[in-house]
Amino acid sequence: MAASAECLPNRPGLHVPPQLAPADENPRADENPQADKPPSPLLKYLRMLLGISSIPLGILLCFLCLALTGSVIGKVSPADAVTVQPFEISPEIGNRTTLSGKSASDIVVDILNDAAGHAAQFHGTDYYRYVGTGAQPVSLEQAIKVPIQTSYGIELKGVSVDNLLHLYDQARYDQWIIGGDVFSSPAGLVARIRLNHGDKAESWETSPSLHASPSELVREAAYKMLQSAHPELLGQSYLQQAGESQSPKDAEDKYVAAEKVFRQWASDDPQNWKPSYYLSLVYGYRGKAQEASNLASWSQTLSLEKRSSKKRFDSGGSDQEIASNLAQTTKVALETNDTSDPEKTLIALHQRLNTLEGAKSRLGLVFKSKPTNADYLIQRARILDKEATIESELNRNSSQAYEWSSDAIVNLDKAIQRVPENGGLHEQRAILLEHLVAIMKEQRKAPEDIRKKESEEVREYTRALELRPWEDSPLWGAVYAQIDLDNSEAAVDLARTITVLQPGCTAANAAYIVALERAIKSPGEEPEREKEVGDRLGPFLESNPEKSELLAVLDALLINKDREHVDLVVAEGKRRFPEDSGFEERGLQNFLAGLLRPV
């Protein structure tokens, strides 16, 4: 076996034994008038690549065509070829274990081959039909190739077939070069694995261990690398192994492993539709249809959003220029501090707006050539929104309040056009819409117009959540916006999706309990949903949630007069936050509600 082990994409095996050409097969030099001609540089290069000293030009041109073919296929259908080099094992470790550099690399090769082999067999559901969305399904592309390990060389007519295939592979595949080492640290043994891929180099280390063997640490490092560098392959492998398992426990273990891989992938790349798609398969295979449906819908939404936002806009200048513009804009916007007097505050806001728009102002000069700079538009939208809110407080029927609030959204829309995948801007737009809805309600605008803006608000909070699923504020905004629209089931579905994507997130679990409780329309008559609230509440209280999360859950329970669960949350809140009177007040409210309850 060669010193380095290669994982190459699967191709038909070559079973031709090595052969040597007969001695009289080649003509003598005096019978071939072309024999004394020096070979061309191209001929020399090809011969060197193939490891031969002489071969007819026609055959070399065929080899050149093969390499060009590989290059074209590599562009059309990219794939990876992996070379695993021997690990570096210190003499101290090598003397007291059986692990050598070659055997360590063989462990990595076996893991890669096993993962890729199972992944290649996994086909899942080619088209996952998203329940309730009425949209076209998203296709799952299969692009995994199975590596094989080469162990001996083949020659045909003196031509190295291995070198020929290597020439093709270099043109056809992106090369992954893997190496690593095992070394001692004060806290124990550590395995490190390195990956060089194109112009990118990465490494992963295991935690120091005094008990694990070097072989176990190498395996752990290999899986760490796979989870980060190729999560789709590793997750597909786990799903296939779960499907093949004869033991329910083994199958569940593989599903849990796949879930962990895909959830981390979703966290690392939140705008990619594939991780949540695969998560939907994991939950679907385990019989959790509701979670699978929620995740599938989430995946489809991400896919459609990605397609619609492919067009990018120039944000108006270099990074340094944009940063300078933002700094100046912010400085002008914050020049005048707010006061407790709304009228004085409104005057101050007018002054800020005039400063922003004045032709002779600093910003007027800065943005003269780029009046649509995103940073300027964002600050202008914020000022107009605040001005509209204060104007509405002074005069609830003010037409100016409605116009300024609408203009704020228009300005922010222009900024979002330039940076469409900025989650913070979508959340800000949802907040501006919330303010506009409040003004419209004060002014008794048409209910259908108000409803339209409220639905738009929900979409913006949800879009912000898609772009930043790990942040709490867009989650709460989206859930409460759905509840306000009386879309309680949509709020439940949304919160449940985030609990699956972020199972340890206390805000997600709190929002789910709130959504569940608000979805109960007839307290005492919906035992399944009420039981789910109770099942979720215990683990939530044990997870040390934030005070605001406890209060949100508590208020939702109070609305439905869920006295038993209210007492549990009040007790936890008083224990953890004894200085906060809110829990005492809500506990008293719950007690009085019980006294006033008809016998």
C-alpha positions as CSV (number, residue, x, y, z in Angstrom):
1,M,0.0,0.0,0.0
2,A,1.3,3.5,-0.8
3,A,2.5,5.8,1.9
4,S,-0.5,8.0,1.6
5,A,-4.1,6.8,1.4
6,E,-6.4,8.4,-1.2
7,C,-10.1,8.7,-1.1
8,L,-11.2,9.1,-4.7
9,P,-14.7,9.2,-6.2
10,N,-16.1,5.8,-7.2
11,R,-15.4,4.5,-10.6
12,P,-15.4,1.0,-12.2
13,G,-12.6,-1.2,-11.0
14,L,-9.6,-2.0,-13.2
15,H,-8.7,-5.6,-13.1
16,V,-6.0,-5.7,-15.8
17,P,-2.8,-7.2,-14.5
18,P,0.5,-5.4,-15.0
19,Q,2.0,-6.2,-18.4
20,L,5.3,-5.6,-20.1
21,A,5.6,-4.9,-23.8
22,P,7.5,-7.6,-25.8
23,A,11.1,-6.6,-26.6
24,D,10.6,-6.7,-30.3
25,E,7.3,-4.7,-30.3
26,N,9.1,-1.3,-30.5
27,P,10.8,-0.6,-33.9
28,R,14.5,0.1,-33.9
29,A,15.7,3.6,-34.2
30,D,17.2,3.1,-37.6
31,E,13.8,1.9,-38.9
32,N,12.0,5.0,-37.5
33,P,13.1,8.2,-39.1
34,Q,11.3,10.3,-36.4
35,A,13.1,8.6,-33.5
36,D,15.9,11.1,-33.3
37,K,13.6,14.1,-33.1
38,P,13.7,15.8,-29.7
39,P,10.3,15.7,-28.0
40,S,8.3,18.9,-27.7
41,P,8.0,20.6,-24.2
42,L,4.3,19.6,-24.1
43,L,5.3,16.0,-24.8
44,K,8.0,16.1,-22.1
45,Y,5.5,17.5,-19.5
46,L,2.8,14.9,-20.2
47,R,5.4,12.1,-20.1
48,M,6.6,13.4,-16.7
49,L,3.0,13.6,-15.3
50,L,2.3,10.0,-16.5
51,G,5.6,8.7,-15.2
52,I,6.8,7.3,-18.6
53,S,9.8,8.0,-20.8
54,S,8.3,7.5,-24.2
55,I,4.9,7.1,-25.8
56,P,3.4,8.0,-29.2
57,L,2.1,11.6,-29.5
58,G,-1.4,10.4,-30.5
59,I,-1.8,8.6,-27.2
60,L,-0.5,11.6,-25.3
61,L,-3.0,13.8,-27.0
62,C,-5.7,11.4,-25.9
63,F,-4.5,11.8,-22.4
64,L,-4.6,15.5,-22.8
65,C,-8.2,15.3,-24.0
66,L,-9.0,13.2,-20.9
67,A,-7.5,15.9,-18.6
68,L,-9.5,18.6,-20.5
69,T,-12.6,16.5,-20.2
70,G,-12.1,16.1,-16.4
71,S,-11.6,19.9,-16.1
72,V,-14.9,20.6,-17.9
73,I,-16.8,18.0,-15.9
74,G,-15.3,19.4,-12.7
75,K,-16.7,22.9,-13.6
76,V,-20.2,21.5,-14.5
77,S,-20.4,19.0,-11.6
78,P,-17.9,19.8,-8.9
79,A,-16.9,17.0,-6.5
80,D,-14.1,16.4,-4.0
81,A,-11.1,14.0,-4.0
82,V,-9.4,13.4,-0.6
83,T,-5.8,12.5,0.2
84,V,-5.1,11.4,3.7
85,Q,-1.4,11.7,4.7
86,P,0.2,9.7,7.5
87,F,-0.2,11.4,10.9
88,E,2.7,12.6,13.0
89,I,2.9,10.4,16.1
90,S,5.5,11.3,18.7
91,P,7.9,8.5,19.6
92,E,6.7,8.6,23.2
93,I,3.1,7.8,22.1
94,G,4.2,5.4,19.5
95,N,6.3,3.3,21.9
96,R,3.5,2.8,24.4
97,T,0.7,2.3,21.9
98,T,0.2,0.4,18.6
99,L,-0.8,3.5,16.8
100,S,1.5,4.6,13.9
101,G,1.2,7.5,11.5
102,K,0.0,5.1,8.8
103,S,-2.6,3.4,11.0
104,A,-3.9,6.8,12.2
105,S,-4.4,7.9,8.5
106,D,-6.1,4.5,7.8
107,I,-8.6,5.2,10.6
108,V,-9.5,8.5,9.0
109,V,-9.8,6.9,5.5
110,D,-12.1,4.2,7.0
111,I,-14.3,6.9,8.5
112,L,-14.5,8.9,5.3
113,N,-15.2,5.8,3.2
114,D,-17.9,4.6,5.6
115,A,-19.6,8.0,5.8
116,A,-19.5,8.6,2.1
117,G,-20.6,5.1,1.4
118,H,-23.7,5.4,3.5
119,A,-24.4,8.9,2.3
120,A,-24.3,7.8,-1.3
121,Q,-27.0,5.2,-0.5
122,F,-29.3,7.7,1.2
123,H,-32.0,9.1,-1.1
124,G,-34.5,10.2,1.5
125,T,-37.6,11.8,0.1
126,D,-36.7,13.3,-3.2
127,Y,-39.4,15.8,-3.0
128,Y,-40.7,16.9,0.4
129,R,-44.2,18.2,0.0
130,Y,-44.6,21.1,2.3
131,V,-47.8,20.7,4.2
132,G,-50.2,23.6,4.0
133,T,-48.0,25.9,2.0
134,G,-49.5,25.2,-1.4
135,A,-46.2,25.8,-3.1
136,Q,-44.0,23.7,-5.3
137,P,-41.8,21.2,-3.4
138,V,-38.0,21.7,-3.2
139,S,-35.8,19.1,-4.8
140,L,-33.1,17.4,-2.8
141,E,-30.0,17.2,-5.0
142,Q,-27.8,14.2,-4.5
143,A,-24.2,15.2,-5.1
144,I,-22.3,12.8,-2.8
145,K,-19.6,10.6,-4.3
146,V,-18.3,7.4,-2.7
147,P,-14.5,7.4,-2.2
148,I,-12.4,4.2,-2.7
149,Q,-9.0,3.5,-1.3
150,T,-6.3,2.8,-3.9
151,S,-3.6,0.3,-2.8
152,Y,-1.6,-0.8,-5.8
153,G,-0.5,0.6,-9.2
154,I,-1.4,-0.6,-12.6
155,E,0.6,-0.3,-15.8
156,L,-0.6,-0.8,-19.4
157,K,2.0,-0.9,-22.2
158,G,4.4,0.9,-19.8
159,V,1.9,3.7,-19.1
160,S,1.0,4.1,-15.4
161,V,-2.8,4.0,-15.2
162,D,-2.6,5.3,-11.6
163,N,-0.8,8.4,-12.9
164,L,-3.2,8.7,-15.7
165,L,-6.2,8.6,-13.3
166,H,-4.3,11.0,-11.0
167,L,-4.0,13.4,-13.9
168,Y,-7.7,13.2,-14.6
169,D,-8.5,13.5,-10.9
170,Q,-6.5,16.7,-10.5
171,A,-8.5,18.2,-13.3
172,R,-11.8,16.7,-12.3
173,Y,-11.9,17.1,-8.5
174,D,-11.3,19.7,-5.9
175,Q,-8.4,18.3,-3.8
176,W,-8.7,17.8,-0.1
177,I,-5.4,17.2,1.7
178,I,-5.8,15.8,5.2
179,G,-3.1,15.3,7.8
180,G,-2.7,15.5,11.5
181,D,-0.9,14.5,14.7
182,V,-1.3,13.1,18.1
183,F,0.6,14.8,20.9
184,S,0.8,15.0,24.7
185,S,-0.3,18.0,26.7
186,P,-0.3,18.5,30.5
187,A,-4.0,17.7,30.6
188,G,-3.7,14.5,28.5
189,L,-3.5,13.3,24.9
190,V,-4.8,15.5,22.1
191,A,-5.5,14.6,18.4
192,R,-5.4,17.3,15.8
193,I,-6.5,17.0,12.2
194,R,-5.8,19.4,9.4
195,L,-7.5,20.1,6.1
196,N,-6.1,22.0,3.2
197,H,-8.7,22.7,0.5
198,G,-7.9,25.1,-2.3
199,D,-6.7,28.3,-0.7
200,K,-8.3,27.4,2.7
201,A,-6.6,25.6,5.6
202,E,-8.4,24.5,8.8
203,S,-7.7,22.4,11.8
204,W,-9.7,20.7,14.6
205,E,-8.5,19.4,18.0
206,T,-10.0,17.1,20.5
207,S,-10.2,18.0,24.2
208,P,-7.2,16.7,26.2
209,S,-7.9,13.3,27.6
210,L,-6.1,11.1,30.2
211,H,-8.3,8.1,29.5
212,A,-9.1,7.9,25.7
213,S,-6.8,5.9,23.5
214,P,-4.9,7.7,20.6
215,S,-7.1,5.7,18.1
216,E,-10.3,7.0,19.8
217,L,-9.0,10.5,19.7
218,V,-8.2,10.3,16.0
219,R,-11.7,9.1,15.3
220,E,-13.2,11.9,17.3
221,A,-11.0,14.5,15.4
222,A,-12.1,13.0,12.1
223,Y,-15.8,13.3,13.0
224,K,-15.2,16.9,14.1
225,M,-13.7,17.7,10.8
226,L,-16.5,16.0,8.9
227,Q,-19.2,17.8,10.9
228,S,-17.7,21.2,10.1
229,A,-16.3,20.6,6.6
230,H,-19.1,18.4,5.1
231,P,-22.1,18.3,7.4
232,E,-24.4,17.1,4.6
233,L,-22.4,14.0,4.0
234,L,-22.1,13.1,7.7
235,G,-25.8,13.8,8.4
236,Q,-26.9,11.7,5.4
237,S,-24.6,8.9,6.6
238,Y,-26.3,8.9,10.0
239,L,-29.8,8.9,8.4
240,Q,-28.9,6.0,6.2
241,Q,-27.4,4.0,9.1
242,A,-30.6,4.7,11.1
243,G,-32.7,3.3,8.3
244,E,-30.5,0.2,8.1
245,S,-30.5,-0.4,11.9
246,Q,-32.3,-3.5,13.3
247,S,-32.4,-2.1,16.8
248,P,-34.8,0.8,17.7
249,K,-32.2,2.1,20.2
250,D,-29.4,2.1,17.6
251,A,-31.7,3.8,15.1
252,E,-32.7,6.5,17.6
253,D,-29.0,7.1,18.4
254,K,-28.3,7.7,14.8
255,Y,-31.2,10.0,14.4
256,V,-30.0,12.0,17.4
257,A,-26.5,12.2,15.9
258,A,-28.0,13.4,12.5
259,E,-30.2,15.9,14.3
260,K,-27.1,17.3,16.1
261,V,-25.2,17.7,12.8
262,F,-28.0,19.4,10.9
263,R,-28.9,21.7,13.8
264,Q,-25.3,22.9,14.0
265,W,-25.3,23.4,10.3
266,A,-28.4,25.4,10.5
267,S,-26.8,27.6,13.2
268,D,-23.6,28.1,11.2
269,D,-25.5,28.8,7.9
270,P,-29.0,30.1,8.8
271,Q,-29.8,31.2,5.3
272,N,-29.2,27.8,3.8
273,W,-32.5,25.9,3.2
274,K,-30.9,22.4,3.3
275,P,-30.1,22.0,7.1
276,S,-33.8,22.6,8.1
277,Y,-34.9,20.4,5.2
278,Y,-32.8,17.5,6.5
279,L,-34.0,18.2,10.0
280,S,-37.6,17.9,8.7
281,L,-36.6,14.4,7.4
282,V,-35.1,13.5,10.8
283,Y,-38.4,14.4,12.6
284,G,-40.5,12.9,9.9
285,Y,-38.7,9.5,10.1
286,R,-39.2,9.6,13.9
287,G,-43.0,10.1,13.5
288,K,-43.0,13.7,14.7
289,A,-45.1,15.0,11.8
290,Q,-45.9,18.4,13.2
291,E,-42.2,19.3,13.8
292,A,-41.3,17.9,10.4
293,S,-44.0,20.0,8.7
294,N,-42.9,23.2,10.5
295,L,-39.2,22.6,9.6
296,A,-40.1,21.8,6.0
297,S,-42.1,25.0,5.6
298,W,-39.3,26.9,7.2
299,S,-36.9,25.4,4.7
300,Q,-39.1,26.2,1.7
301,T,-39.4,29.8,2.9
302,L,-35.6,30.1,3.1
303,S,-35.3,28.7,-0.4
304,L,-37.8,31.1,-1.9
305,E,-36.3,34.1,0.0
306,K,-32.8,33.1,-1.3
307,R,-34.0,33.0,-4.9
308,S,-35.8,36.4,-4.6
309,S,-32.8,38.2,-3.1
310,K,-30.1,37.1,-5.5
311,K,-29.9,40.6,-6.9
312,R,-27.5,42.7,-4.9
313,F,-27.1,46.4,-4.8
314,D,-24.0,48.6,-4.4
315,S,-24.2,50.2,-0.9
316,G,-22.5,53.3,-2.2
317,G,-18.8,53.4,-1.7
318,S,-15.9,51.5,0.0
319,D,-16.2,49.9,3.4
320,Q,-14.2,52.8,4.9
321,E,-16.4,55.4,3.2
322,I,-19.6,53.7,4.4
323,A,-18.3,53.4,8.0
324,S,-17.4,57.1,7.9
325,N,-20.9,58.0,6.6
326,L,-22.6,55.9,9.2
327,A,-20.5,57.6,12.0
328,Q,-21.4,61.1,10.8
329,T,-25.1,60.2,10.3
330,T,-25.4,58.7,13.7
331,K,-23.7,61.7,15.3
332,V,-26.1,64.2,13.7
333,A,-29.1,62.0,14.6
334,L,-28.1,61.9,18.3
335,E,-27.0,65.5,18.6
336,T,-30.1,66.6,20.5
337,N,-31.0,64.5,23.6
338,D,-34.7,63.7,24.1
339,T,-36.5,65.5,26.9
340,S,-39.6,64.6,28.9
341,D,-41.6,67.3,27.1
342,P,-43.0,65.9,23.8
343,E,-43.3,69.3,22.2
344,K,-39.7,70.1,22.8
345,T,-38.7,66.7,21.7
346,L,-40.7,67.1,18.4
347,I,-38.8,70.4,17.8
348,A,-35.5,68.7,18.4
349,L,-36.5,66.0,16.0
350,H,-37.4,68.5,13.3
351,Q,-34.0,70.1,13.9
352,R,-32.3,66.7,13.4
353,L,-34.3,66.1,10.2
354,N,-33.4,69.5,8.8
355,T,-29.8,68.9,9.6
356,L,-29.9,65.6,7.8
357,E,-31.6,67.1,4.7
358,G,-30.1,70.5,4.6
359,A,-28.0,71.2,1.5
360,K,-25.4,73.1,3.5
361,S,-25.2,70.6,6.3
362,R,-22.3,68.3,6.8
363,L,-24.3,65.3,5.7
364,G,-25.6,67.2,2.7
365,L,-22.1,67.5,1.6
366,V,-21.1,64.0,2.5
367,F,-24.0,62.5,0.6
368,K,-24.3,64.9,-2.2
369,S,-23.0,62.4,-4.7
370,K,-24.7,59.4,-3.1
371,P,-28.1,60.6,-1.8
372,T,-29.4,57.0,-1.6
373,N,-26.7,55.7,0.8
374,A,-28.1,53.0,3.0
375,D,-26.8,54.4,6.2
376,Y,-28.4,57.8,5.6
377,L,-31.7,56.1,4.7
378,I,-31.7,54.1,7.9
379,Q,-31.1,57.1,10.1
380,R,-33.7,59.2,8.3
381,A,-36.2,56.4,8.7
382,R,-35.6,56.2,12.5
383,I,-36.0,59.9,12.9
384,L,-39.2,60.1,10.9
385,D,-40.6,57.2,12.9
386,K,-39.9,58.8,16.2
387,E,-41.3,62.1,14.9
388,A,-44.5,60.4,13.8
389,T,-44.9,58.7,17.2
390,I,-44.5,61.9,19.2
391,E,-46.8,63.8,16.8
392,S,-49.4,61.1,17.3
393,E,-49.2,61.5,21.1
394,L,-49.8,65.3,20.7
395,N,-52.6,64.9,18.2
396,R,-54.0,61.4,17.6
397,N,-55.7,62.5,14.3
398,S,-52.7,64.2,12.9
399,S,-52.3,63.5,9.2
400,Q,-48.6,64.4,9.6
401,A,-48.1,61.4,12.0
402,Y,-49.4,59.0,9.4
403,E,-47.4,60.5,6.6
404,W,-44.2,60.6,8.5
405,S,-44.6,57.0,9.7
406,S,-45.3,55.8,6.1
407,D,-42.3,57.8,4.9
408,A,-40.1,56.2,7.5
409,I,-41.0,52.7,6.1
410,V,-40.4,53.9,2.5
411,N,-36.9,55.1,3.5
412,L,-36.1,51.8,5.2
413,D,-37.4,49.9,2.2
414,K,-34.8,51.7,0.0
415,A,-32.1,50.7,2.5
416,I,-33.2,47.1,2.6
417,Q,-33.0,47.0,-1.2
418,R,-29.3,47.6,-0.8
419,V,-28.7,45.1,2.0
420,P,-31.6,42.6,1.6
421,E,-30.1,40.0,3.9
422,N,-29.6,42.2,6.9
423,G,-31.8,40.7,9.6
424,G,-31.7,43.8,11.8
425,L,-33.2,45.9,9.1
426,H,-36.1,43.6,8.6
427,E,-36.7,43.6,12.3
428,Q,-36.5,47.4,12.3
429,R,-39.1,47.5,9.5
430,A,-41.4,45.3,11.5
431,I,-41.1,47.7,14.4
432,L,-41.9,50.7,12.1
433,L,-44.9,48.8,10.8
434,E,-46.1,48.1,14.4
435,H,-45.9,51.9,15.1
436,L,-47.8,52.6,11.9
437,V,-50.5,50.2,12.8
438,A,-50.9,51.9,16.2
439,I,-51.3,55.2,14.5
440,M,-53.8,53.8,12.0
441,K,-55.9,52.3,14.8
442,E,-55.9,55.7,16.6
443,Q,-57.1,57.3,13.4
444,R,-59.7,54.6,12.8
445,K,-58.4,53.7,9.4
446,A,-60.1,51.0,7.3
447,P,-59.9,47.6,9.1
448,E,-58.7,45.8,5.9
449,D,-55.9,48.3,5.6
450,I,-54.8,47.8,9.2
451,R,-55.0,44.0,8.7
452,K,-52.8,44.3,5.7
453,K,-50.1,46.2,7.6
454,E,-50.3,43.8,10.5
455,S,-49.7,40.8,8.1
456,E,-46.8,42.7,6.7
457,E,-45.4,43.2,10.2
458,V,-45.6,39.4,10.8
459,R,-43.7,38.7,7.5
460,E,-40.9,41.1,8.5
461,Y,-40.4,39.7,12.0
462,T,-40.4,36.2,10.4
463,R,-37.9,37.2,7.8
464,A,-35.6,38.7,10.5
465,L,-35.9,35.4,12.4
466,E,-35.0,33.4,9.3
467,L,-31.9,35.5,8.9
468,R,-31.0,35.4,12.7
469,P,-32.8,32.3,14.2
470,W,-30.6,32.5,17.3
471,E,-31.8,36.0,18.4
472,D,-34.7,36.4,20.8
473,S,-36.2,39.7,19.8
474,P,-37.5,38.8,16.3
475,L,-38.9,35.5,17.7
476,W,-41.0,37.3,20.3
477,G,-42.0,40.0,17.7
478,A,-43.2,37.3,15.3
479,V,-45.0,35.2,17.9
480,Y,-46.8,38.2,19.4
481,A,-47.6,39.7,16.0
482,Q,-49.3,36.4,15.0
483,I,-51.2,36.3,18.3
484,D,-52.4,39.8,17.8
485,L,-53.6,38.8,14.3
486,D,-55.5,35.9,16.0
487,N,-53.2,33.5,14.1
488,S,-52.5,31.4,17.3
489,E,-51.8,28.2,15.4
490,A,-49.3,30.0,13.2
491,A,-47.6,31.3,16.4
492,V,-47.5,27.8,17.8
493,D,-45.9,26.4,14.6
494,L,-43.4,29.2,14.4
495,A,-42.3,28.9,18.1
496,R,-42.2,25.1,17.8
497,T,-39.9,25.3,14.8
498,I,-37.4,27.5,16.7
499,T,-37.4,25.1,19.7
500,V,-36.4,22.3,17.2
501,L,-33.7,24.5,15.7
502,Q,-32.5,25.8,19.1
503,P,-33.6,23.2,21.7
504,G,-31.6,24.7,24.5
505,C,-32.9,28.3,23.9
506,T,-35.0,29.4,26.9
507,A,-36.6,32.2,24.9
508,A,-37.8,29.8,22.2
509,N,-39.2,27.4,24.9
510,A,-40.9,30.4,26.6
511,A,-42.4,31.6,23.4
512,Y,-43.7,28.1,22.6
513,I,-45.4,27.9,26.0
514,V,-46.9,31.4,25.5
515,A,-48.1,30.4,22.0
516,L,-49.6,27.2,23.2
517,E,-51.4,28.9,26.1
518,R,-52.8,31.6,23.9
519,A,-54.0,29.0,21.4
520,I,-56.2,27.5,24.0
521,K,-59.6,29.0,23.3
522,S,-61.7,27.0,25.8
523,P,-59.7,26.5,29.1
524,G,-60.5,23.2,30.7
525,E,-61.8,21.7,27.5
526,E,-58.6,21.1,25.5
527,P,-56.8,18.4,27.6
528,E,-54.2,17.5,25.0
529,R,-52.9,21.1,24.6
530,E,-53.2,21.8,28.3
531,K,-51.1,18.7,29.0
532,E,-48.5,19.8,26.5
533,V,-48.2,23.1,28.4
534,G,-47.7,21.3,31.6
535,D,-45.1,18.9,30.0
536,R,-43.2,21.9,28.6
537,L,-43.4,24.0,31.7
538,G,-41.4,21.7,34.1
539,P,-38.2,21.5,31.9
540,F,-38.5,25.2,31.1
541,L,-38.5,26.2,34.8
542,E,-35.5,23.9,35.4
543,S,-33.5,25.6,32.6
544,N,-33.0,28.9,34.5
545,P,-34.9,31.2,32.2
546,E,-34.5,35.0,32.2
547,K,-36.9,37.1,34.3
548,S,-38.6,38.5,31.2
549,E,-39.2,35.0,29.9
550,L,-40.8,33.9,33.2
551,L,-43.0,37.0,33.2
552,A,-44.1,36.4,29.6
553,V,-45.1,32.8,30.4
554,L,-46.8,34.0,33.6
555,D,-48.9,36.6,31.9
556,A,-50.1,34.0,29.2
557,L,-51.1,31.6,32.0
558,L,-53.0,34.3,33.8
559,I,-55.0,35.2,30.7
560,N,-56.4,31.7,30.6
561,K,-56.7,31.6,34.5
562,D,-54.4,28.5,34.6
563,R,-54.1,28.8,38.4
564,E,-52.1,25.6,39.0
565,H,-49.3,26.5,36.5
566,V,-49.4,30.1,37.6
567,D,-48.5,29.1,41.1
568,L,-45.5,27.1,39.8
569,V,-44.1,30.0,37.8
570,V,-44.8,32.5,40.7
571,A,-42.9,30.3,43.1
572,E,-39.9,30.0,40.7
573,G,-39.9,33.7,40.0
574,K,-40.0,34.7,43.7
575,R,-37.2,32.2,44.5
576,R,-34.9,33.4,41.8
577,F,-35.9,37.1,41.7
578,P,-37.0,38.0,45.3
579,E,-36.4,41.7,44.7
580,D,-39.0,41.8,41.9
581,S,-42.5,42.6,43.1
582,G,-44.0,41.6,39.8
583,F,-44.2,37.9,40.7
584,E,-45.8,38.8,44.1
585,E,-48.4,40.9,42.4
586,R,-49.2,38.3,39.8
587,G,-49.4,35.7,42.6
588,L,-51.9,37.8,44.5
589,Q,-53.9,38.4,41.2
590,N,-54.1,34.6,40.8
591,F,-55.2,34.1,44.4
592,L,-58.0,36.7,44.1
593,A,-59.1,35.2,40.8
594,G,-59.6,31.9,42.7
595,L,-61.6,33.6,45.4
596,L,-63.9,35.3,42.9
597,R,-64.4,32.1,40.9
598,P,-68.0,30.8,41.0
599,V,-68.6,27.8,43.2
